[in-house]
Amino acid sequence: MSNRSLPKLVLLTLLISVAAFVTVRLRQPPPAPPEAGPALPSLVDRVNDVARITIQRASASTSLVRIAEGDGVKWTLPDRDGFPADPDRVRERLLQLRDLRLREAKTSNPEFYARLGVQDVKQGDSSSPRTTLVTLFDGAGKDLGSLILGDTADLGTPSPDRPPVPGQYVRRPGELQSWLADGSVWMDSEPMNWVDRRVVSIPRERLRSATMHRLRAAGPAEPGATPDLKISRPDPGVATFEVADMPAGSSFKPNQVPDQIISPLAFLSMEEVRKDPGTVVGQSDPEAAGDQAAVPASVVYETFDGVRVRVSTGFADGRWWASVHAEPNGEVFVPAAVPEGESEAARSERESADAARSARFTSAATEMERLNARVKGWLFAIPQFEARRLSASLEDLLAPPTPTEPAPPVGPAQPGSLPEGSPLPPPPAGQP
């Protein structure tokens, strides 16, 4: 073989090899597409085994822990001294995670993750405020799965009279493939957003009285001390609360009413929560000044159905805090007296009313027990204006007395004049 033929032979061999390689590749089946299905497969049958949830965002992170309590369990927030989370809220989010199903494969190129919000979560990365990494563990600390939750998407409207179907972009950590999933879930990294923020909620119609003592030092009001404000009414049918020791002839300032002290109890909401160290209630705000400043106070509310609730306040760490305690007020259910000659219809009406009142007392007792179980040993941060309502004294509410203008001075009588108010002399005879 000549030297001239050798390059041609090498080129021919290379072409044959390439053709064979392409032929083999064309005969092979295409790679299987990524498998759709549950976003968190291990959660499908083990949602009740979840005992710890960690939630991480670029801006913050938190966790929820399930602990045993009596015959049941409760979810708690380690970031808030173990205060209980709202169990219904936790349960709802876990079911939403369980029901997320991978619908459509999206990008597997990390350069495009940020467009869907499924990039890796990095602390301090302000470019991904919504991106959330959720990791689930069982009671033994075993990882039950994790998922990166990205932006939400609209999957279309099944019919004109139905809302759009929600979707969300997701990615499993460590996998390149991202997905559009059926369903969506919001996992908040702010601990207080997992809490039922209602501290106590007793409507006005149940309240019989409210007695407020301002606290001059840390601790409860002294027994027998004269209250700074007390209001009451004899029965629920009376709409207006009477003010004890109301000065005669006095009136209230514009936009000031004594029963504003009742408003916080109807819906007292917390901004934050902490363990009660026993040194906060009774502490004043060192920078507070003026008539409208809040001061530490203790308010005792009594209801018509046997409950006494005490709300006490104090200032610490730039916030007003409230402690809450409930107890029986000594009121017991007493059936109505049976009048003589009571008709059958009247008897039925009386017994029905007694049954309703008895049920209210029973329900109030149960409510009191549940309230104490939740609030005992805790302090709740409340807005400054609520602290002000709880400490407004009668003196603060009263308008200043209206000064009476002095009578004009009476000067000496002038010659030929009559003092003011003197009767005129009778006319001369013969004149009309």
Order of alpha helices (4+ residues) and beta strands (2+ residues): alpha-beta-beta-beta-beta-beta-alpha-beta-alpha-beta-beta-beta-beta-beta-beta-beta-beta-alpha-beta-beta-beta-beta-beta-alpha-beta-alpha-alpha
